[in-house]
Amino acid sequence: MTRLSTTLRGLVTAFAAVLAVTAVPATAQARPEPRAPEDFVALRSVDPTIIEEMRYATAHNFVGERVDGYRQPLCILTRPAAEALHRAQTRLLRQGYSLKVYDCYRPQRAVDHFVRWAEDLDDQKMKAEFYPEVDKTRLFADGYIAEKSGHSRGSTVDLTLVRLPAQPTRPYHPGQTLVSCFAPQDERFLDNSVDMGTGYDCFDTRSHTLDPRIQGAQHANRMLLKDTLEDVGLVNLPEEWWHFTYRPEPHPDTYFDFPVSAKSLAGRR
């Protein structure tokens, strides 16, 4: 073999080695998205009468933009949690009310987005509505933001009540003037729900389910929601009147990260 042939052969071998190395990241990047386990369902497939206003798929939330992982405005839950909501909805419809969900399953990547937002102390654009009296440096210490969320286990839901017939929700336009989440109902963001004393995701102690400042019709509305859901197996988080978890949880120790989209449930009935 000539010296030139030997040199060319060496170059070809080296080039092939480079291709093999650079192909590894490309293969890794092409990995498919995680899918939901078989016992996760779209809520609308279990009860299409429950109203869905998925706030994190919009810009109207404390972050001020669509949150990572929310590909579609879709409520996904474990089947036992969805069936419990169906039982509650059946009771409420007879009383002239409907449930309305704000958030259901939440991917871990969305929780990570919340953490990044909370660490960015310069981003205060939604403060006037969602945390008007809380310093952003206190969000972790006061428990409003955490690195893990029960929502990621698939059996926790944020929801409220709507008096029927349901009125349309006022559209939210980014940049509009914001009003405190605990302002009187006719002043704060009107989202067609009954008056619970605060809006959804209000970072304030007034959001505690049994806060003594919440009286009259506001307290009665909270108790109707709480009592109805607890009768079907959903337990309230005392710090948030809107937050309920189905017990026993099918996945008590697993935090999922599949996207919120119909594709994550493709092929389910």
N, C-alpha and C positions, 0 to 999 in steps of 0.2 A: 504493500500500500504506500502511495506517495505521501510526502509530508503535507501537501495541499489537501489530499483526501482525508488525512487524519485530522487536519485542522477543521475542515468543513463538517466532518462527523462530530467533532467536539462541540462546534457551534450549534448544530441541530439538537444535540442532546441537551445542551444548556437551555436552549429556547423552549424545548418541551418541558423541562423542569420548571421554568418560569411560568408557563401556561398552567401547569398542574397546581402550582402554589396560588396563583391569582384566581383560579377557578373556585377555590374553597369559599372565600367570602361571598361570591356571587351565588353559590348554592345555598349558603346560610341565609342570605337575604331573601331567597325565593321560597323559604319555608312557609307553608300555609298558615293562615290565622287559626288560633284555637277555636274550637267549636263548643257549643253548650252541651252539657251532659243530657242524656235522654230524658231526665225528669224535669227539664226546664221547658216552659211553654210561653207563648205570647198570651197575655191576659185576655186579649180580645177573642181568642179562640175558645176561651172558657166562658167569658161573659162580655159580649160586645156592647152591653148597655152601660158599662162603667166608663165614665168620661176620662180621657187621657190628655193631660197638658204637661208634656215632658219638658220641664224647664231647662235641663242641662243640654238638650238638643237645640236650644235657642240662645240668644244673647241676654235674655232676661233672667239673670241669676247673679249671685254675689261675685262671680268672676268677671262677668260682663261680656262673655263670648261663649260660643259652643265649646263644650268640654270634651277633651280627648276621649275617644272610644264611643261617643254617641253618634253613630252613623245615621240613625233614623229615629224619629220620635215614637218609640215603641216601648211598651211596658213588658218586660220579661221577668218571670218569676218561676220558682219551683212549682210544680203542679199542686202540691198540698196547699201552698200559700194562695195560689190563684183560686182554688176551689173554696177556700175559706172566705175570700173576698166575694165570691159568687153567692155564698150563703148569706153574707151580710147585706149584699146588694138586694137580694130578694126581700129581705125584711124592710129595708129602707124604702124601696119603691112603694110598698104598701102604705108608707107614712108620708109619701110625697117628696122624698129625697133621692139623690143619687150620690154615690161615691165619685170622687175625682182624684186620680193619682197624679202626683207631681214627679215622683221618681220611684223606680223599682230596683231591679238588679243594676248594680253599678260596677263597671270593670275596674280593676286595680289601677289601670293607666289613668282613669279619671280621678281617682283618689290621689295619685301622684301629681296630677295637674293641680289639684287643690293645694297640695303641700307647696309646690313651686310658687303658686300665686301668693300664699300666705307669707312666704319668705321674702317676697318682693314688696318691701314696705313703701316703695314709691307708687305702686298701683293702688290708688284709692278711689277709682272712678265710680264704684258702686256703693261707697260708704254711706252716702246720705239716705239710701233706702234700707240696706241690709244690716249695717252695724253702726248706726249713727252715734251711739254712746259708748262704743267699745274701741279701745285703742288697738290697732292692728297688731301691735307687738304682743298682745295678750291672747291672740286667737288659739294658740296651742295650749297655753297654761290654763285658759278658761274652758277648754274642752270643745271649742267650736270646730276645730280642725284637728285631725289625727292621721297618722300614717296608715291606718287600717280602718275599714268600715264594714259593719255588719251587712250593708247592702251588697257587698261583693260575694257574700255567701248565698245570695239568691232568694232569701225568704223574708227580707225586710222591705217595707214599702212606706213612702211618704204620701199622705193623702188627706183629703178634707171632704166636706159635704157641700152639695149644691141643691138648692131648693128648685123643684120642678114646677113649671117648665124652665129649663136652663136658658139663661140669657147669654148672649155672646160675650166672650172675653174681650176687653179693650185691647187693641193691638199695642205691642210695645215697640217703640222706635229708639234704637241706640242713640244716646246723646240727649234724650228728652229730660226735662226737669224731674228729678227724683224726689219722692216724699217718704218720710220715715215709715218703716214697716209697722210701727205701733201708733201711728196717727189714727184719728177716727176713720171708720170705714169709708165714709163718703169723701175722704181726702186722699187716702193711700191708694196704691194701684188697685184698680177694680178688676177682679178676675172671675167674677160671677159666683164665688163661693159664699156661704153664710158667714156671718161675722164671728170670728174666733178670737177677737181681741188683738191679734197681730196678723201680719201676712206670713206667707210661707218662708222658711229659712231666715227668720228674724233672729239675729244674734243678740238676744236680750233675755234677761230673766223673766220678762213678761210672757215669754214663750213656754215657760214651765207649765205643764198641764194644769196644776192646781195652784198657780200663782194667785195669792189672795186679792190682788188688784183686779182680777178678771171676775166680774160678777154678772148677775142678771142673765140676759139672753146669750151673751158671749160664753159664760160658764155653762149654761144649759146646752149650747151647741157642742162644746167640748165633751161634755158628759155623754151626749147622745152618740157621738162618734166613738168615744172610748168604750162605753158599755156595750154597744153593738158589736164592735170588733173583738172585745175580750170574750164575749159570749161564743164566738166561733174560733177561738184559739189564738188570737193575735194579741200580743202583750205590748203595752205602751211604754215608751221611754219617757220617764217623768220630766226630763228637761226639754222635751219637744212634743207639743200636743199633736203634731202631724205624723210622728214616727212610731211604727208598729212592726213587730217581728212575730212571725208564725212559730209556734212551739208545739212539738219538738222540731228543731231545724233538721232537714235532711242532710245538710252539709255544715255541721257546726264548726269545723276546723279548717275549711278550705276557702281560700279567697281566689275567685276566678278572674280571668282577664280577657275573655272573649268579647268582641265588640257588641254593642247594642245594635243589632240589625236582624232583619229577617233571614239573611244568609247564615247567621250563626245557628238558626233553627231549621235550616233547609231540610226538607224530607220528613218533618214531624207532622203528626195529625193533631 
